[in-house]
Amino acid sequence: MKKTIKDFNLNGKKVIMRVDFNVPMKNGEIVDDNRIRQSLETIRYALENNAKLILLSHLGRIKEEADKEKNNLQPVAIRLEKLLNQKVLFVPKTRGEEVERAIQNMKEKEIILLQNTRYEDLDDKKESKNHPELGEYWASLGDIYINDAFGTAHRAHASNVGIASHLPSGVGFLIEKELKIMKEAIDNPKRPLTIILGGAKVSDKIGVIENLAEKADHLLIGGAMAYTFLKASDFEIGKSLLDEENIPFCKRMLEKYSDKIILPIDSINATEISENAVPRECFINEIKENEIGLDIGHGTIKVFKNYLQDSKTIIWNGPVGYSEIKSFANGTRELLEILKQSDAITIIGGGDTASAAIQLGYEKDLTHISTGGGASLELLEGKELPGISCIDDKNE
C-alpha cells in the first residue's frame, strides 16, 4: 500500500502536487475541463489542512519554441480559480528567481501553479527524460510531494519520479481511486467480466489482449483493430486498417481463446474517411475492395449486447468506430447506452473512449471514467506504473 495525502501533517508545509491539467485546448480556450475537476478533491483537502500548495502539470508536447504559446498553462490557472472560487497565482516560469520568490512569500491555504513542466523539454527533454538535476530542483521547493496525476503515472518524468526521489511522498485521492477501481475490476471482478477493446492497432494492445484474455470471460473486439482479427480469420477487409505483422498473433489468440474472443459480424464502411463519406452497412464477408471499415454494424451491436447485459463487470478501452465523425459514432454511442442501462460495474479506460463518453453525455451514467488512457492501458496489461511505484510505502 502506498502512502496517501492523508498520511501527512500538511499544516504550514509546502506541498508540491503533480496534477494532470493536460486538457484539450482550441484557440486558447479549454474544450473540456474534466481533468481539472477530477483534481479538486485533493487540492481542496491540502488547502483545508493549511498547506502551501504548489501545483505542477504538463500540457501537450513541447518540441520547439512555437509550441510554448499554445501550451501555456495560464488559461488553466484561470479556470482552476473559478472552480475553486479562490485566487490561484500563476507563475509563468518552471524555475528560477521568480518561482522561488513566489513560493518564499506564500502563506498557508495559498495556491501557486507553475508553468507547463514540458517547457523544460526544450532543453534536452529534461522533464520527459527525468533529468536528475531538474527533479532535485523542483523537490528543493517543497517539503512533501503528492502525485495525483494518473494520466502520467505510466511515465518516469522529473515531475513525478524525479521529485519523489528526494521528498516524503504520497498519492492523492484521484490516483487512489483509479488504482482501487481498476485493480479490483481486473484482479477480483464480479463475474462475468467482459472486456471491450477497440482503437486502431493490434500492436498497441498486445499486452492487454494477452493479459485479459486469460482473466476475462468475454473479449469483444471492435474498432479498426477488429479488421486485423477478421483478416486473420480469412475475411477480405478491403482498404480497412490492417496491422499486417500482427496477423500471426491474432491467429494464435483466436485459436487459444475461440470461446472468449467475439468479433464483429457486420460493418459500416465508406470509400473515404470524411464528414462527407457515404456509409454502407454490410456483413463482414461483403466488404468491397475499395471500402474502409469504420464502425460496427447493427448486428454486431446486438451480439455484443447479449454478452454485456449478462455481465457484472465491464471494462472498455478504445472506441469501436471512427467516433469523431457522426456517421461512424453509432456503435460507440449504442454500447454506451447499453452500459448506461446495465447494473454492472462499468469502467472506461481513459483516452478516446473517455472523451467519447463525456462528449456524448454519458459521464454520469458509468461507474468510472479513467483520466489516463496510457496509464489505464498499462494497468490492464498488468504492468507496474513508475509514477506510483516511486511513492513511499505505508509502514504496516
C-alpha positions in Angstrom: 0.0 0.0 0.0 1.3 3.4 -0.9 1.1 6.5 1.4 -1.7 8.9 0.6 -2.1 12.6 1.3 -3.9 11.7 4.5 -0.8 10.1 5.9 0.9 13.6 6.2 0.6 16.5 8.5 0.2 19.3 5.9 -0.1 22.2 8.4 2.2 25.0 7.2 4.1 22.7 4.8 5.0 23.5 1.2 3.2 20.7 -0.7 4.3 20.1 -4.3 1.5 18.3 -6.1 1.8 16.9 -9.6 -1.7 17.1 -11.2 -2.9 16.3 -14.7 -4.1 19.5 -16.3 -3.4 18.2 -19.8 -6.8 19.4 -21.1 -7.9 19.7 -24.7 -7.5 23.3 -26.0 -8.8 25.1 -29.0 -7.7 28.7 -29.9 -6.5 29.2 -26.3 -9.8 28.0 -24.8 -10.3 24.9 -22.7 -12.6 22.5 -24.5 -13.1 20.0 -21.6 -12.1 20.7 -18.0 -12.8 17.2 -16.7 -9.2 16.6 -15.7 -9.1 19.8 -13.7 -12.4 19.0 -11.9 -11.0 15.5 -11.1 -8.1 17.1 -9.2 -10.3 19.3 -7.0 -10.8 16.9 -4.1 -7.1 16.5 -3.4 -6.4 20.2 -3.9 -9.2 21.2 -1.5 -8.0 18.7 1.1 -4.5 20.2 1.0 -5.8 23.8 1.3 -8.3 22.9 4.1 -5.3 21.4 6.0 -3.3 24.6 5.9 -0.8 23.6 3.2 1.0 26.0 0.9 0.2 24.3 -2.3 2.5 24.3 -5.4 1.0 22.7 -8.5 2.9 21.2 -11.4 1.4 20.0 -14.6 2.2 19.4 -18.3 0.1 20.5 -21.2 0.6 19.0 -24.7 4.0 18.4 -26.2 6.8 21.0 -26.4 9.1 20.1 -29.3 10.0 23.7 -30.5 9.7 27.2 -29.2 6.5 27.8 -31.2 4.7 25.1 -29.1 5.0 27.1 -25.9 2.3 29.7 -26.7 -0.4 27.2 -27.5 0.5 25.0 -24.4 0.7 27.9 -21.9 -1.0 26.9 -18.6 -2.4 30.4 -17.9 -5.9 29.5 -19.1 -5.9 26.5 -16.8 -5.0 28.8 -13.8 -8.0 31.0 -14.7 -10.3 28.0 -14.9 -9.0 26.5 -11.7 -9.5 29.8 -9.9 -13.2 29.8 -11.0 -13.7 26.2 -9.9 -12.1 26.7 -6.5 -13.5 30.2 -6.0 -10.1 31.1 -4.8 -7.1 33.1 -6.1 -4.6 31.0 -8.0 -1.2 32.6 -8.5 0.1 31.6 -11.9 3.9 31.8 -12.3 4.9 31.7 -16.0 8.2 30.1 -15.3 9.2 26.5 -14.4 12.2 27.5 -12.3 14.3 30.4 -11.3 14.2 33.5 -9.1 10.5 34.4 -9.9 9.4 30.9 -8.9 11.5 30.8 -5.7 10.4 34.3 -4.6 6.7 33.5 -5.1 7.0 30.3 -3.1 9.0 32.0 -0.4 6.2 34.6 0.0 3.4 32.0 0.3 1.0 31.9 3.2 -1.0 28.9 4.4 -4.0 28.0 2.2 -2.5 29.7 -0.8 -2.0 28.1 -4.2 0.5 28.5 -7.0 0.5 27.0 -10.4 3.9 26.9 -12.2 4.2 27.0 -16.0 4.0 23.8 -18.1 6.6 21.3 -16.9 7.3 20.3 -20.5 8.7 23.8 -21.3 11.8 22.1 -19.8 11.8 19.6 -22.7 13.2 22.3 -25.0 16.5 21.8 -23.1 17.3 18.1 -23.9 13.9 16.8 -22.8 14.8 17.4 -19.1 11.2 16.7 -17.9 10.4 13.8 -20.1 13.7 12.1 -19.6 13.6 12.6 -15.8 16.8 14.6 -15.7 18.1 14.2 -12.1 19.1 17.9 -11.7 15.5 19.1 -12.6 13.8 16.6 -10.2 16.1 17.6 -7.4 15.5 21.4 -8.1 11.7 21.0 -8.0 12.0 18.9 -4.9 14.0 21.7 -3.2 11.0 24.0 -3.5 8.8 21.9 -1.1 8.5 19.7 2.0 6.1 17.0 0.8 5.4 15.6 -2.7 1.9 14.3 -3.6 1.3 12.7 -7.0 -2.3 12.9 -8.2 -1.6 12.8 -12.0 -2.8 9.4 -13.0 -2.6 10.4 -16.7 1.3 10.5 -16.5 1.8 7.7 -13.9 3.0 5.3 -16.6 5.9 7.7 -17.4 9.1 8.3 -15.4 9.4 12.1 -15.6 11.3 14.6 -13.5 8.0 15.9 -12.1 6.9 12.6 -10.7 9.7 10.0 -10.2 12.4 12.8 -10.0 10.8 14.7 -7.2 9.6 11.6 -5.3 13.3 10.5 -5.1 14.0 13.5 -2.8 10.9 14.1 -0.7 8.5 12.2 1.5 5.7 11.2 -0.9 2.2 10.0 -1.2 -0.7 9.8 -3.8 -3.8 12.0 -4.0 -7.4 10.9 -3.9 -7.7 10.6 -7.7 -4.8 8.1 -8.1 -6.0 6.3 -5.0 -9.5 5.9 -6.6 -8.1 5.0 -10.1 -5.9 2.2 -8.6 -8.6 0.8 -6.3 -11.3 0.6 -9.0 -9.0 -0.7 -11.8 -7.2 -3.3 -9.7 -10.4 -4.6 -8.1 -12.0 -5.0 -11.6 -9.0 -6.8 -13.0 -7.9 -8.9 -10.1 -11.1 -9.6 -8.2 -14.0 -8.8 -10.6 -17.7 -9.6 -10.2 -18.3 -12.1 -12.9 -18.9 -12.4 -15.8 -16.1 -10.0 -16.6 -16.4 -8.6 -20.2 -13.8 -6.5 -21.9 -14.5 -4.3 -24.9 -11.4 -3.5 -26.9 -11.3 -1.0 -29.8 -8.9 1.5 -31.2 -6.6 1.4 -34.2 -3.7 -1.0 -34.0 -3.4 -4.5 -32.5 0.2 -3.7 -31.7 -0.9 -1.1 -29.2 -3.0 -3.7 -27.3 -0.9 -7.0 -27.5 -0.1 -6.9 -23.8 -3.7 -6.1 -22.8 -5.1 -8.9 -25.0 -2.6 -11.4 -23.6 -3.3 -10.4 -20.0 -7.0 -10.0 -20.2 -7.9 -12.9 -22.4 -6.7 -15.1 -19.6 -8.8 -13.3 -16.9 -11.9 -12.2 -18.8 -15.0 -14.2 -19.5 -15.6 -12.4 -22.8 -13.4 -10.2 -25.0 -15.5 -8.1 -27.5 -13.3 -6.6 -30.2 -14.3 -3.6 -32.3 -12.6 -0.6 -33.9 -10.0 -0.7 -36.6 -8.1 -3.4 -34.8 -11.1 -5.8 -35.4 -10.2 -5.9 -39.1 -6.8 -7.4 -38.4 -8.5 -10.1 -36.4 -11.0 -10.6 -39.3 -8.2 -10.8 -41.8 -6.6 -13.5 -39.5 -9.9 -15.3 -39.8 -9.6 -15.2 -43.7 -12.1 -12.5 -44.4 -11.4 -9.9 -47.0 -11.4 -6.4 -45.4 -11.0 -4.1 -48.4 -8.9 -1.0 -47.5 -9.6 -1.2 -43.8 -6.7 -0.5 -41.5 -4.5 -3.7 -41.3 -1.8 -4.4 -38.7 -0.2 -6.9 -41.0 2.7 -8.0 -38.9 0.4 -9.0 -36.1 -1.9 -11.3 -38.1 0.0 -14.4 -36.7 -0.6 -13.0 -33.2 -4.3 -12.6 -33.9 -4.5 -16.2 -35.3 -2.8 -17.6 -32.1 -5.2 -15.7 -29.9 -8.3 -16.8 -31.9 -7.2 -20.4 -31.7 -6.4 -20.3 -28.0 -9.4 -18.3 -26.9 -12.0 -19.2 -29.5 -14.7 -19.4 -26.8 -13.9 -15.9 -25.4 -13.0 -13.6 -28.3 -16.1 -12.2 -30.1 -15.6 -10.4 -33.4 -18.0 -8.2 -35.4 -20.4 -9.9 -37.8 -21.1 -6.7 -39.8 -19.5 -3.4 -40.5 -20.3 0.2 -41.5 -18.0 1.1 -44.4 -17.1 4.0 -46.7 -14.7 4.7 -49.5 -13.1 7.6 -47.6 -12.7 8.9 -44.0 -14.5 12.2 -44.1 -17.6 14.1 -42.9 -19.0 13.7 -46.4 -18.4 10.0 -46.7 -21.4 7.9 -47.6 -21.7 5.0 -45.1 -22.7 1.5 -46.3 -23.6 -1.4 -43.9 -22.9 -5.0 -44.8 -22.0 -8.4 -43.4 -18.3 -8.9 -42.8 -17.9 -11.2 -45.9 -19.4 -8.4 -48.1 -16.8 -5.6 -47.6 -15.9 -4.3 -51.1 -12.3 -3.9 -52.3 -12.4 -0.1 -52.2 -14.1 0.2 -48.7 -12.8 1.0 -45.3 -14.4 -0.5 -42.3 -15.2 2.4 -39.9 -17.8 1.2 -37.4 -19.5 -1.9 -36.1 -22.9 -2.7 -37.6 -26.3 -3.2 -36.0 -26.0 -6.9 -36.0 -22.7 -6.7 -34.0 -24.3 -4.3 -31.5 -27.0 -7.0 -30.8 -24.4 -9.7 -30.5 -22.3 -7.6 -28.1 -25.4 -6.6 -26.2 -26.1 -10.3 -25.4 -22.8 -10.5 -23.6 -22.9 -7.1 -22.0 -26.4 -7.4 -20.4 -25.4 -10.5 -18.5 -22.0 -9.1 -17.3 -21.3 -7.9 -13.8 -18.1 -6.1 -14.6 -17.4 -4.3 -17.9 -14.1 -2.6 -18.9 -13.8 -0.7 -22.1 -10.7 0.6 -23.8 -10.8 2.1 -27.3 -13.8 3.3 -29.4 -15.4 0.6 -31.6 -15.7 3.0 -34.6 -14.3 6.2 -36.0 -16.4 8.1 -33.5 -15.0 11.6 -34.3 -17.3 11.5 -37.4 -21.0 11.3 -36.6 -21.7 8.7 -39.3 -19.3 6.3 -37.7 -20.1 7.0 -34.0 -23.2 4.9 -33.7 -21.5 1.8 -32.5 -19.7 3.6 -29.7 -22.9 5.5 -28.8 -25.1 2.4 -28.7 -22.6 0.5 -26.5 -22.6 3.5 -24.1 -26.4 3.3 -24.0 -26.2 -0.4 -23.2 -23.7 0.3 -20.4 -26.0 3.1 -19.1 -28.8 0.6 -18.7 -26.6 -2.1 -17.1 -26.4 -2.8 -13.4 -22.8 -3.9 -13.9 -19.6 -2.1 -12.7 -18.8 -0.1 -15.9 -15.3 1.3 -16.3 -14.0 3.4 -19.3 -10.2 3.1 -19.6 -9.4 6.8 -20.5 -8.2 8.2 -23.8 -10.5 8.5 -26.8 -13.2 6.3 -25.2 -13.4 8.6 -22.2 -13.6 11.6 -24.5 -16.4 10.0 -26.5 -18.3 9.0 -23.3 -18.1 12.6 -21.9 -18.9 14.3 -25.2 -21.9 12.0 -25.9 -23.3 12.8 -22.5 -22.7 9.5 -20.6 -20.3 10.8 -17.9 -22.7 10.4 -15.0 -24.1 7.0 -16.2 -20.9 5.0 -15.7 -19.2 3.7 -12.6 -15.8 5.2 -13.5 -14.2 7.1 -16.4 -10.4 6.9 -16.1 -8.4 10.1 -16.5 -5.4 8.2 -18.0 -5.6 6.3 -21.3 -2.0 5.2 -21.3 -1.8 4.5 -17.6 -5.0 2.5 -17.5 -3.8 0.6 -20.6 -0.6 -0.4 -18.7 -2.6 -1.4 -15.7 -4.8 -3.6 -17.9 -1.5 -5.2 -19.2 -0.6 -6.0 -15.6 2.4 -3.5 -15.6 3.7 -1.5 -12.7 3.4 2.3 -13.1 6.7 4.1 -12.4 4.9 7.3 -11.2 3.3 5.2 -8.5 6.0 2.7 -7.6 8.3 5.6 -6.7 5.8 6.7 -3.9 6.6 5.8 -0.3 5.0 2.7 1.1 2.9 2.7 4.2 4.5 1.3 7.3 2.3 -1.7 8.0 
